[in-house]
Amino acid sequence: MCRKQSGHYYAATNINDDMVDIEGGETVTWFAASSFARRGFCSRCGSVMLWKPNDEGYVSIMAGSFEEPSSLVGGYHIFIADKGSYYEIDDDLPRYERSSPSLKVLED
């Protein structure tokens, strides 16, 4: 689902709600993506920017949403069973077939 949402792999960082202030937040349009989470889109250009679980105290922000370099580094790869066949993962970060142990996902 993430690849269909973003058009490629999903690169994001999780930030606690009390640590984030979204400049221009009034332009974010929310869509209930599932029973436990919603996605935030820019209402001006349609870019996918956010993923927010309903019952958790954090928001996942797409890495490409930051205007300036953020010095983010990868932590792990999730849903590698669903990755595109047109690229390889060539680093030593942990890999998970589906989700990481700390991430809640909707089961099929």
N, CA, C and O atoms as a GROMACS GRO file, in nm:
protein
  432
    1MET      N    1   0.082  -0.120   0.000
    1MET     CA    2   0.000   0.000   0.000
    1MET      C    3   0.087   0.126   0.000
    1MET      O    4   0.054   0.223  -0.069
    2CYS      N    5   0.197   0.127   0.076
    2CYS     CA    6   0.280   0.248   0.082
    2CYS      C    7   0.338   0.282  -0.055
    2CYS      O    8   0.346   0.400  -0.092
    3ARG      N    9   0.380   0.179  -0.130
    3ARG     CA   10   0.438   0.206  -0.262
    3ARG      C   11   0.333   0.266  -0.355
    3ARG      O   12   0.365   0.354  -0.435
    4LYS      N   13   0.210   0.220  -0.345
    4LYS     CA   14   0.103   0.277  -0.427
    4LYS      C   15   0.072   0.420  -0.384
    4LYS      O   16   0.036   0.504  -0.466
    5GLN      N   17   0.086   0.447  -0.256
    5GLN     CA   18   0.059   0.582  -0.203
    5GLN      C   19   0.164   0.682  -0.250
    5GLN      O   20   0.130   0.794  -0.288
    6SER      N   21   0.290   0.642  -0.246
    6SER     CA   22   0.398   0.737  -0.274
    6SER      C   23   0.457   0.723  -0.414
    6SER      O   24   0.528   0.813  -0.459
    7GLY      N   25   0.430   0.614  -0.482
    7GLY     CA   26   0.487   0.592  -0.614
    7GLY      C   27   0.623   0.526  -0.611
    7GLY      O   28   0.677   0.492  -0.716
    8HIS      N   29   0.678   0.507  -0.495
    8HIS     CA   30   0.809   0.443  -0.478
    8HIS      C   31   0.815   0.393  -0.335
    8HIS      O   32   0.711   0.370  -0.273
    9TYR      N   33   0.933   0.376  -0.281
    9TYR     CA   34   0.940   0.332  -0.142
    9TYR      C   35   0.897   0.446  -0.050
    9TYR      O   36   0.898   0.563  -0.089
   10TYR      N   37   0.860   0.411   0.070
   10TYR     CA   38   0.807   0.505   0.169
   10TYR      C   39   0.920   0.544   0.262
   10TYR      O   40   0.965   0.461   0.342
   11ALA      N   41   0.967   0.666   0.255
   11ALA     CA   42   1.073   0.715   0.343
   11ALA      C   43   1.013   0.820   0.435
   11ALA      O   44   0.970   0.926   0.389
   12ALA      N   45   1.010   0.790   0.563
   12ALA     CA   46   0.944   0.880   0.659
   12ALA      C   47   1.014   0.873   0.793
   12ALA      O   48   1.095   0.783   0.819
   13THR      N   49   0.983   0.968   0.878
   13THR     CA   50   1.033   0.969   1.015
   13THR      C   51   0.916   0.991   1.109
   13THR      O   52   0.824   1.066   1.078
   14ASN      N   53   0.920   0.925   1.223
   14ASN     CA   54   0.814   0.940   1.323
   14ASN      C   55   0.856   1.046   1.425
   14ASN      O   56   0.968   1.044   1.476
   15ILE      N   57   0.764   1.137   1.454
   15ILE     CA   58   0.791   1.246   1.548
   15ILE      C   59   0.676   1.252   1.648
   15ILE      O   60   0.559   1.249   1.609
   16ASN      N   61   0.710   1.263   1.776
   16ASN     CA   62   0.606   1.275   1.879
   16ASN      C   63   0.522   1.400   1.854
   16ASN      O   64   0.574   1.504   1.814
   17ASP      N   65   0.392   1.387   1.879
   17ASP     CA   66   0.299   1.497   1.854
   17ASP      C   67   0.342   1.627   1.920
   17ASP      O   68   0.328   1.734   1.861
   18ASP      N   69   0.394   1.618   2.042
   18ASP     CA   70   0.430   1.740   2.114
   18ASP      C   71   0.562   1.802   2.065
   18ASP      O   72   0.602   1.907   2.114
   19MET      N   73   0.628   1.736   1.970
   19MET     CA   74   0.755   1.786   1.918
   19MET      C   75   0.742   1.843   1.777
   19MET      O   76   0.842   1.888   1.720
   20VAL      N   77   0.621   1.843   1.721
   20VAL     CA   78   0.606   1.886   1.583
   20VAL      C   79   0.507   2.002   1.572
   20VAL      O   80   0.403   2.004   1.638
   21ASP      N   81   0.542   2.097   1.487
   21ASP     CA   82   0.454   2.210   1.454
   21ASP      C   83   0.458   2.221   1.302
   21ASP      O   84   0.561   2.256   1.245
   22ILE      N   85   0.347   2.193   1.238
   22ILE     CA   86   0.344   2.192   1.092
   22ILE      C   87   0.310   2.331   1.041
   22ILE      O   88   0.198   2.379   1.054
   23GLU      N   89   0.411   2.395   0.981
   23GLU     CA   90   0.390   2.528   0.922
   23GLU      C   91   0.297   2.513   0.802
   23GLU      O   92   0.321   2.430   0.714
   24GLY      N   93   0.191   2.591   0.797
   24GLY     CA   94   0.093   2.578   0.690
   24GLY      C   95  -0.002   2.463   0.713
   24GLY      O   96  -0.063   2.412   0.618
   25GLY      N   97  -0.016   2.421   0.838
   25GLY     CA   98  -0.101   2.307   0.872
   25GLY      C   99  -0.245   2.320   0.826
   25GLY      O  100  -0.314   2.219   0.811
   26GLU      N  101  -0.289   2.442   0.802
   26GLU     CA  102  -0.427   2.462   0.756
   26GLU      C  103  -0.447   2.408   0.614
   26GLU      O  104  -0.561   2.390   0.571
   27THR      N  105  -0.340   2.383   0.542
   27THR     CA  106  -0.353   2.329   0.406
   27THR      C  107  -0.351   2.176   0.403
   27THR      O  108  -0.362   2.117   0.296
   28VAL      N  109  -0.336   2.113   0.519
   28VAL     CA  110  -0.336   1.967   0.524
   28VAL      C  111  -0.479   1.916   0.523
   28VAL      O  112  -0.562   1.959   0.603
   29THR      N  113  -0.508   1.824   0.432
   29THR     CA  114  -0.637   1.757   0.424
   29THR      C  115  -0.616   1.613   0.469
   29THR      O  116  -0.525   1.545   0.420
   30TRP      N  117  -0.699   1.567   0.561
   30TRP     CA  118  -0.684   1.433   0.617
   30TRP      C  119  -0.781   1.335   0.553
   30TRP      O  120  -0.896   1.369   0.526
   31PHE      N  121  -0.734   1.214   0.529
   31PHE     CA  122  -0.813   1.106   0.471
   31PHE      C  123  -0.802   0.984   0.562
   31PHE      O  124  -0.692   0.943   0.596
   32ALA      N  125  -0.916   0.927   0.601
   32ALA     CA  126  -0.916   0.806   0.685
   32ALA      C  127  -0.875   0.687   0.598
   32ALA      O  128  -0.956   0.631   0.525
   33ALA      N  129  -0.748   0.650   0.606
   33ALA     CA  130  -0.692   0.545   0.521
   33ALA      C  131  -0.731   0.405   0.568
   33ALA      O  132  -0.732   0.312   0.488
   34SER      N  133  -0.761   0.391   0.695
   34SER     CA  134  -0.799   0.262   0.753
   34SER      C  135  -0.874   0.290   0.882
   34SER      O  136  -0.900   0.405   0.916
   35SER      N  137  -0.909   0.185   0.952
   35SER     CA  138  -0.980   0.202   1.079
   35SER      C  139  -0.888   0.254   1.190
   35SER      O  140  -0.937   0.299   1.293
   36PHE      N  141  -0.756   0.247   1.169
   36PHE     CA  142  -0.665   0.289   1.276
   36PHE      C  143  -0.570   0.403   1.238
   36PHE      O  144  -0.489   0.444   1.322
   37ALA      N  145  -0.577   0.454   1.116
   37ALA     CA  146  -0.484   0.561   1.078
   37ALA      C  147  -0.543   0.647   0.967
   37ALA      O  148  -0.638   0.608   0.899
   38ARG      N  149  -0.483   0.766   0.952
   38ARG     CA  150  -0.525   0.858   0.845
   38ARG      C  151  -0.401   0.914   0.778
   38ARG      O  152  -0.292   0.915   0.835
   39ARG      N  153  -0.419   0.962   0.655
   39ARG     CA  154  -0.309   1.022   0.579
   39ARG      C  155  -0.335   1.170   0.562
   39ARG      O  156  -0.449   1.213   0.544
   40GLY      N  157  -0.228   1.248   0.566
   40GLY     CA  158  -0.238   1.392   0.545
   40GLY      C  159  -0.180   1.430   0.410
   40GLY      O  160  -0.067   1.394   0.377
   41PHE      N  161  -0.259   1.504   0.332
   41PHE     CA  162  -0.219   1.549   0.198
   41PHE      C  163  -0.216   1.701   0.195
   41PHE      O  164  -0.289   1.766   0.269
   42CYS      N  165  -0.132   1.757   0.110
   42CYS     CA  166  -0.134   1.901   0.086
   42CYS      C  167  -0.256   1.930  -0.002
   42CYS      O  168  -0.269   1.874  -0.111
   43SER      N  169  -0.345   2.016   0.046
   43SER     CA  170  -0.467   2.047  -0.031
   43SER      C  171  -0.439   2.135  -0.152
   43SER      O  172  -0.526   2.153  -0.237
   44ARG      N  173  -0.319   2.189  -0.161
   44ARG     CA  174  -0.284   2.274  -0.277
   44ARG      C  175  -0.225   2.192  -0.392
   44ARG      O  176  -0.260   2.213  -0.508
   45CYS      N  177  -0.134   2.099  -0.359
   45CYS     CA  178  -0.067   2.025  -0.466
   45CYS      C  179  -0.095   1.875  -0.464
   45CYS      O  180  -0.062   1.805  -0.560
   46GLY      N  181  -0.154   1.825  -0.357
   46GLY     CA  182  -0.188   1.683  -0.349
   46GLY      C  183  -0.078   1.594  -0.298
   46GLY      O  184  -0.096   1.472  -0.291
   47SER      N  185   0.037   1.650  -0.260
   47SER     CA  186   0.148   1.568  -0.211
   47SER      C  187   0.111   1.496  -0.083
   47SER      O  188   0.048   1.552   0.006
   48VAL      N  189   0.152   1.369  -0.075
   48VAL     CA  190   0.135   1.292   0.048
   48VAL      C  191   0.243   1.338   0.145
   48VAL      O  192   0.361   1.337   0.112
   49MET      N  193   0.204   1.379   0.265
   49MET     CA  194   0.301   1.432   0.360
   49MET      C  195   0.303   1.359   0.493
   49MET      O  196   0.409   1.349   0.556
   50LEU      N  197   0.188   1.308   0.539
   50LEU     CA  198   0.178   1.259   0.676
   50LEU      C  199   0.101   1.127   0.683
   50LEU      O  200   0.018   1.096   0.598
   51TRP      N  201   0.131   1.051   0.786
   51TRP     CA  202   0.054   0.933   0.823
   51TRP      C  203   0.038   0.938   0.974
   51TRP      O  204   0.138   0.951   1.045
   52LYS      N  205  -0.084   0.930   1.023
   52LYS     CA  206  -0.110   0.950   1.167
   52LYS      C  207  -0.198   0.837   1.220
   52LYS      O  208  -0.315   0.828   1.183
   53PRO      N  209  -0.143   0.751   1.308
   53PRO     CA  210  -0.228   0.651   1.372
   53PRO      C  211  -0.324   0.719   1.470
   53PRO      O  212  -0.285   0.813   1.539
   54ASN      N  213  -0.447   0.672   1.475
   54ASN     CA  214  -0.549   0.736   1.558
   54ASN      C  215  -0.519   0.733   1.707
   54ASN      O  216  -0.545   0.831   1.777
   55ASP      N  217  -0.464   0.624   1.756
   55ASP     CA  218  -0.448   0.606   1.900
   55ASP      C  219  -0.304   0.613   1.947
   55ASP      O  220  -0.271   0.560   2.053
   56GLU      N  221  -0.218   0.677   1.872
   56GLU     CA  222  -0.077   0.688   1.909
   56GLU      C  223  -0.038   0.835   1.918
   56GLU      O  224  -0.104   0.921   1.858
   57GLY      N  225   0.067   0.864   1.991
   57GLY     CA  226   0.110   1.001   2.014
   57GLY      C  227   0.219   1.048   1.920
   57GLY      O  228   0.305   1.127   1.960
   58TYR      N  229   0.218   1.001   1.796
   58TYR     CA  230   0.318   1.045   1.700
   58TYR      C  231   0.256   1.060   1.562
   58TYR      O  232   0.145   1.012   1.536
   59VAL      N  233   0.328   1.128   1.475
   59VAL     CA  234   0.291   1.140   1.334
   59VAL      C  235   0.412   1.099   1.251
   59VAL      O  236   0.526   1.129   1.286
   60SER      N  237   0.388   1.030   1.142
   60SER     CA  238   0.492   0.990   1.049
   60SER      C  239   0.497   1.093   0.937
   60SER      O  240   0.397   1.115   0.868
   61ILE      N  241   0.611   1.157   0.919
   61ILE     CA  242   0.626   1.264   0.820
   61ILE      C  243   0.714   1.214   0.705
   61ILE      O  244   0.825   1.165   0.727
   62MET      N  245   0.663   1.226   0.583
   62MET     CA  246   0.740   1.184   0.466
   62MET      C  247   0.870   1.264   0.459
   62MET      O  248   0.868   1.387   0.471
   63ALA      N  249   0.981   1.196   0.439
   63ALA     CA  250   1.112   1.261   0.439
   63ALA      C  251   1.121   1.371   0.334
   63ALA      O  252   1.192   1.470   0.355
   64GLY      N  253   1.054   1.356   0.222
   64GLY     CA  254   1.058   1.457   0.117
   64GLY      C  255   0.978   1.582   0.147
   64GLY      O  256   0.979   1.676   0.068
   65SER      N  257   0.908   1.584   0.261
   65SER     CA  258   0.827   1.701   0.298
   65SER      C  259   0.909   1.815   0.356
   65SER      O  260   0.862   1.928   0.361
   66PHE      N  261   1.030   1.785   0.401
   66PHE     CA  262   1.114   1.889   0.461
   66PHE      C  263   1.173   1.978   0.354
   66PHE      O  264   1.224   1.929   0.253
   67GLU      N  265   1.167   2.110   0.374
   67GLU     CA  266   1.218   2.204   0.274
   67GLU      C  267   1.370   2.204   0.266
   67GLU      O  268   1.426   2.224   0.158
   68GLU      N  269   1.437   2.184   0.377
   68GLU     CA  270   1.582   2.189   0.381
   68GLU      C  271   1.636   2.052   0.421
   68GLU      O  272   1.562   1.972   0.479
   69PRO      N  273   1.763   2.025   0.393
   69PRO     CA  274   1.821   1.898   0.437
   69PRO      C  275   1.799   1.879   0.587
   69PRO      O  276   1.817   1.972   0.666
   70SER      N  277   1.761   1.760   0.624
   70SER     CA  278   1.723   1.736   0.764
   70SER      C  279   1.821   1.648   0.839
   70SER      O  280   1.803   1.627   0.959
   71SER      N  281   1.921   1.596   0.775
   71SER     CA  282   2.019   1.503   0.831
   71SER      C  283   1.953   1.374   0.881
   71SER      O  284   2.006   1.308   0.971
   72LEU      N  285   1.839   1.338   0.825
   72LEU     CA  286   1.776   1.211   0.858
   72LEU      C  287   1.862   1.097   0.806
   72LEU      O  288   1.924   1.108   0.700
   73VAL      N  289   1.866   0.988   0.879
   73VAL     CA  290   1.933   0.866   0.833
   73VAL      C  291   1.835   0.751   0.846
   73VAL      O  292   1.746   0.753   0.932
   74GLY      N  293   1.850   0.651   0.762
   74GLY     CA  294   1.761   0.535   0.767
   74GLY      C  295   1.780   0.456   0.895
   74GLY      O  296   1.889   0.450   0.952
   75GLY      N  297   1.671   0.394   0.940
   75GLY     CA  298   1.677   0.310   1.060
   75GLY      C  299   1.653   0.164   1.030
   75GLY      O  300   1.713   0.077   1.093
   76TYR      N  301   1.566   0.135   0.933
   76TYR     CA  302   1.534  -0.002   0.894
   76TYR      C  303   1.447   0.001   0.769
   76TYR      O  304   1.397   0.106   0.729
   77HIS      N  305   1.430  -0.115   0.709
   77HIS     CA  306   1.344  -0.131   0.591
   77HIS      C  307   1.226  -0.218   0.631
   77HIS      O  308   1.244  -0.324   0.691
   78ILE      N  309   1.104  -0.173   0.598
   78ILE     CA  310   0.985  -0.252   0.627
   78ILE      C  311   0.913  -0.291   0.498
   78ILE      O  312   0.931  -0.226   0.394
   79PHE      N  313   0.834  -0.394   0.506
   79PHE     CA  314   0.756  -0.445   0.392
   79PHE      C  315   0.844  -0.477   0.271
   79PHE      O  316   0.807  -0.449   0.157
   80ILE      N  317   0.962  -0.536   0.298
   80ILE     CA  318   1.050  -0.566   0.186
   80ILE      C  319   0.994  -0.675   0.096
   80ILE      O  320   1.036  -0.687  -0.019
   81ALA      N  321   0.900  -0.754   0.146
   81ALA     CA  322   0.836  -0.856   0.062
   81ALA      C  323   0.757  -0.790  -0.051
   81ALA      O  324   0.729  -0.854  -0.153
   82ASP      N  325   0.721  -0.664  -0.034
   82ASP     CA  326   0.641  -0.592  -0.133
   82ASP      C  327   0.721  -0.488  -0.212
   82ASP      O  328   0.662  -0.410  -0.286
   83LYS      N  329   0.853  -0.487  -0.196
   83LYS     CA  330   0.932  -0.384  -0.263
   83LYS      C  331   0.929  -0.402  -0.414
   83LYS      O  332   0.906  -0.512  -0.464
   84GLY      N  333   0.953  -0.295  -0.486
   84GLY     CA  334   0.956  -0.301  -0.632
   84GLY      C  335   1.073  -0.385  -0.681
   84GLY      O  336   1.176  -0.394  -0.614
   85SER      N  337   1.058  -0.446  -0.796
   85SER     CA  338   1.164  -0.529  -0.852
   85SER      C  339   1.270  -0.446  -0.926
   85SER      O  340   1.369  -0.502  -0.974
   86TYR      N  341   1.251  -0.318  -0.934
   86TYR     CA  342   1.338  -0.231  -1.013
   86TYR      C  343   1.450  -0.166  -0.931
   86TYR      O  344   1.521  -0.080  -0.983
   87TYR      N  345   1.467  -0.205  -0.805
   87TYR     CA  346   1.579  -0.155  -0.725
   87TYR      C  347   1.619  -0.259  -0.622
   87TYR      O  348   1.544  -0.352  -0.592
   88GLU      N  349   1.740  -0.244  -0.570
   88GLU     CA  350   1.792  -0.334  -0.467
   88GLU      C  351   1.816  -0.257  -0.339
   88GLU      O  352   1.843  -0.137  -0.342
   89ILE      N  353   1.806  -0.325  -0.228
   89ILE     CA  354   1.842  -0.268  -0.098
   89ILE      C  355   1.986  -0.310  -0.074
   89ILE      O  356   2.015  -0.429  -0.060
   90ASP      N  357   2.077  -0.214  -0.069
   90ASP     CA  358   2.219  -0.247  -0.062
   90ASP      C  359   2.288  -0.188   0.060
   90ASP      O  360   2.403  -0.145   0.052
   91ASP      N  361   2.218  -0.188   0.173
   91ASP     CA  362   2.281  -0.143   0.296
   91ASP      C  363   2.263  -0.250   0.403
   91ASP      O  364   2.202  -0.354   0.378
   92ASP      N  365   2.317  -0.225   0.521
   92ASP     CA  366   2.312  -0.324   0.629
   92ASP      C  367   2.204  -0.295   0.733
   92ASP      O  368   2.209  -0.350   0.843
   93LEU      N  369   2.108  -0.210   0.701
   93LEU     CA  370   2.001  -0.180   0.796
   93LEU      C  371   1.912  -0.302   0.816
   93LEU      O  372   1.900  -0.385   0.726
   94PRO      N  373   1.850  -0.314   0.934
   94PRO     CA  374   1.757  -0.426   0.957
   94PRO      C  375   1.646  -0.427   0.853
   94PRO      O  376   1.602  -0.322   0.806
   95ARG      N  377   1.602  -0.547   0.818
   95ARG     CA  378   1.496  -0.564   0.717
   95ARG      C  379   1.383  -0.648   0.775
   95ARG      O  380   1.406  -0.746   0.846
   96TYR      N  381   1.262  -0.607   0.743
   96TYR     CA  382   1.144  -0.679   0.790
   96TYR      C  383   1.054  -0.710   0.671
   96TYR      O  384   1.024  -0.622   0.590
   97GLU      N  385   1.013  -0.835   0.660
   97GLU     CA  386   0.925  -0.877   0.551
   97GLU      C  387   0.799  -0.793   0.547
   97GLU      O  388   0.754  -0.752   0.440
   98ARG      N  389   0.742  -0.767   0.664
   98ARG     CA  390   0.622  -0.684   0.673
   98ARG      C  391   0.656  -0.561   0.756
   98ARG      O  392   0.720  -0.469   0.706
   99SER      N  393   0.614  -0.559   0.878
   99SER     CA  394   0.632  -0.442   0.963
   99SER      C  395   0.747  -0.461   1.061
   99SER      O  396   0.790  -0.574   1.086
  100SER      N  397   0.794  -0.351   1.116
  100SER     CA  398   0.889  -0.361   1.227
  100SER      C  399   0.810  -0.403   1.351
  100SER      O  400   0.689  -0.384   1.355
  101PRO      N  401   0.876  -0.458   1.451
  101PRO     CA  402   0.803  -0.501   1.572
  101PRO      C  403   0.727  -0.389   1.642
  101PRO      O  404   0.630  -0.416   1.712
  102SER      N  405   0.769  -0.264   1.624
  102SER     CA  406   0.704  -0.153   1.696
  102SER      C  407   0.593  -0.086   1.617
  102SER      O  408   0.529   0.006   1.670
  103LEU      N  409   0.567  -0.127   1.493
  103LEU     CA  410   0.469  -0.060   1.409
  103LEU      C  411   0.343  -0.144   1.397
  103LEU      O  412   0.348  -0.262   1.362
  104LYS      N  413   0.229  -0.083   1.425
  104LYS     CA  414   0.099  -0.149   1.414
  104LYS      C  415   0.052  -0.139   1.270
  104LYS      O  416   0.049  -0.030   1.212
  105VAL      N  417   0.014  -0.252   1.211
  105VAL     CA  418  -0.037  -0.252   1.074
  105VAL      C  419  -0.166  -0.331   1.066
  105VAL      O  420  -0.193  -0.418   1.150
  106LEU      N  421  -0.244  -0.303   0.966
  106LEU     CA  422  -0.367  -0.376   0.940
  106LEU      C  423  -0.331  -0.508   0.875
  106LEU      O  424  -0.263  -0.510   0.773
  107GLU      N  425  -0.377  -0.616   0.933
  107GLU     CA  426  -0.350  -0.748   0.876
  107GLU      C  427  -0.447  -0.778   0.764
  107GLU      O  428  -0.561  -0.731   0.765
  108ASP      N  429  -0.402  -0.856   0.667
  108ASP     CA  430  -0.488  -0.895   0.554
  108ASP      C  431  -0.603  -0.980   0.601
  108ASP      O  432  -0.686  -1.022   0.520
   0.00000   0.00000   0.00000
